[in-house]
Amino acid sequence: MTRSVVVDPAEAEEVAVDRFAALDVAEQLVVWGCRTWVVAMREGRCPVAVLRPSFARAGAADATLSLDALLRVTARMAVRRFEVRCRKCPQLSADELRLVAAVAAAQQADVAGTRARLSGWLDPEGIAFALAPTRGLATLFARAGLVLPVRHAVDAVLAAAAAGAATSCTLH
């Protein structure tokens, strides 16, 4: 049986949600999968074939198809550039954090929260296409016992990132 983990807002300052190492295993797998998907696409390789062995070890092999569909919607329909860091980067981009938060919201059947997270880079039409693969990824992760925690600190981090959006950032 799986259960949701809720990070207490009082502890939020102690949890660095913008650092890869601070994420739990399920969250790290989403971010690593996204980063690896980008590398595979750049190299002309099938991202599902690249991701599947690692996802299979986590018990969620079929989740690679949902992640692939979600990222293809993103690549095709994003209203702005979706920032993905390199696989070794210890920091998370605001977009990677939004992606993790969207999957966590979907695991809680929070459609409004999922839509809100996806709206960070997709318009309403893109969100409509992205909802099914996001829910699929969330469901398949949950079935494998990979439950993403609900982190109340995410909204503060995303608000700060949005406020600093006018500043330049280093892309990896």
C-alpha positions in Angstrom: 0.0 0.0 0.0 1.3 3.5 -0.8 0.8 6.6 1.1 1.4 10.3 0.4 4.1 12.2 2.1 3.3 15.8 3.0 6.2 18.1 3.9 5.1 20.3 6.8 5.3 24.0 5.9 7.1 24.7 9.2 9.9 22.4 7.9 9.9 23.9 4.4 12.8 26.1 5.0 14.9 23.1 5.9 13.9 21.3 2.7 15.8 22.6 -0.3 13.3 21.7 -3.0 15.4 23.2 -5.7 18.3 20.7 -5.2 18.3 17.2 -6.9 19.8 15.5 -3.8 17.0 16.8 -1.6 14.4 15.0 -3.6 13.1 11.6 -2.8 13.6 8.6 -5.1 10.3 9.1 -7.0 11.0 12.8 -7.6 14.5 12.1 -8.7 13.3 9.5 -11.2 11.0 12.0 -12.8 13.7 14.6 -13.1 16.4 12.1 -14.2 13.9 10.7 -16.7 13.2 14.2 -18.1 16.9 15.0 -18.4 17.7 11.7 -20.0 14.8 12.0 -22.4 16.3 15.3 -23.7 19.7 13.8 -24.1 18.3 10.8 -26.0 16.3 13.1 -28.3 19.4 15.2 -29.0 21.4 12.1 -29.8 18.6 10.7 -32.1 18.0 7.7 -29.8 14.6 6.4 -28.8 14.0 7.9 -25.3 11.7 5.1 -24.2 14.4 2.5 -25.0 16.9 4.5 -23.0 14.7 5.1 -20.0 12.9 1.7 -19.8 15.7 -0.3 -18.0 16.0 2.2 -15.2 12.2 2.6 -14.8 11.9 -1.2 -14.9 14.3 -1.5 -12.0 12.0 0.9 -10.1 9.0 -1.3 -11.0 7.5 1.3 -13.4 8.7 0.3 -16.8 5.4 1.3 -18.5 5.7 4.8 -17.0 8.3 5.5 -19.6 5.6 5.7 -22.2 3.6 8.3 -20.2 6.7 10.4 -19.6 7.6 10.2 -23.3 4.1 11.3 -24.2 4.1 14.2 -21.7 7.5 15.4 -22.9 6.5 15.1 -26.5 3.5 17.3 -25.8 5.8 19.7 -24.1 8.3 19.7 -27.0 5.5 20.3 -29.5 3.2 22.7 -27.6 5.1 24.6 -25.0 4.4 28.3 -25.1 7.9 29.1 -24.0 11.2 27.3 -23.6 11.0 24.5 -21.0 14.3 24.5 -19.1 15.9 21.2 -18.5 19.3 20.9 -16.8 22.0 18.5 -17.6 21.9 15.1 -15.9 24.7 15.9 -13.5 23.4 19.3 -12.4 22.7 19.4 -8.6 20.1 22.2 -9.1 16.6 21.9 -10.5 15.2 24.4 -12.9 11.8 25.9 -12.1 10.4 23.9 -14.9 11.7 20.6 -13.6 10.2 21.5 -10.3 6.9 22.3 -11.9 7.0 18.9 -13.7 7.5 17.1 -10.4 4.8 19.1 -8.7 2.4 18.3 -11.6 3.0 14.6 -11.2 2.6 14.9 -7.4 -0.7 16.7 -7.8 -1.9 14.1 -10.3 -1.2 11.4 -7.8 -3.5 13.2 -5.3 -6.2 13.4 -8.0 -5.8 17.2 -7.8 -6.8 18.1 -11.3 -6.8 21.9 -10.6 -3.3 21.6 -9.0 -2.1 19.5 -12.0 -3.4 22.0 -14.5 -1.9 24.9 -12.5 1.5 23.3 -12.6 1.3 22.4 -16.3 0.1 26.0 -17.1 3.7 27.1 -16.3 4.7 26.1 -19.8 1.5 25.0 -21.6 -1.5 26.8 -22.9 -5.0 25.4 -22.3 -4.9 23.2 -25.4 -1.4 21.9 -24.4 -2.7 21.2 -20.9 -5.6 19.2 -22.4 -3.2 17.0 -24.3 -0.8 16.7 -21.3 -3.3 15.7 -18.6 -3.7 12.1 -19.7 0.1 11.3 -19.8 0.6 13.2 -16.5 -2.1 11.1 -14.8 -0.7 8.0 -16.4 2.8 8.7 -15.1 1.4 9.5 -11.7 -0.8 6.3 -11.6 2.0 4.0 -12.8 4.5 5.4 -10.3 1.9 5.0 -7.5 1.3 1.4 -8.5 5.1 0.8 -8.2 5.1 2.4 -4.8 6.8 5.5 -6.1 4.7 8.2 -4.3 5.8 11.8 -4.8 5.4 14.0 -1.7 3.2 17.0 -1.7 5.6 19.8 -0.9 4.1 23.1 0.3 7.4 24.9 -0.3 7.2 24.4 -4.0 4.8 27.3 -4.5 7.2 29.7 -2.8 10.2 28.5 -4.9 8.2 28.8 -8.1 7.0 32.3 -7.1 10.6 33.3 -6.5 11.6 31.8 -9.8 8.9 33.7 -11.6 9.9 36.9 -10.0 13.5 36.4 -11.2 12.5 35.3 -14.7 13.7 38.6 -16.1 17.2 37.8 -15.0 19.4 35.6 -17.2 20.1 32.0 -16.4 22.7 29.5 -17.3 21.4 26.8 -19.5 23.2 23.5 -19.4 
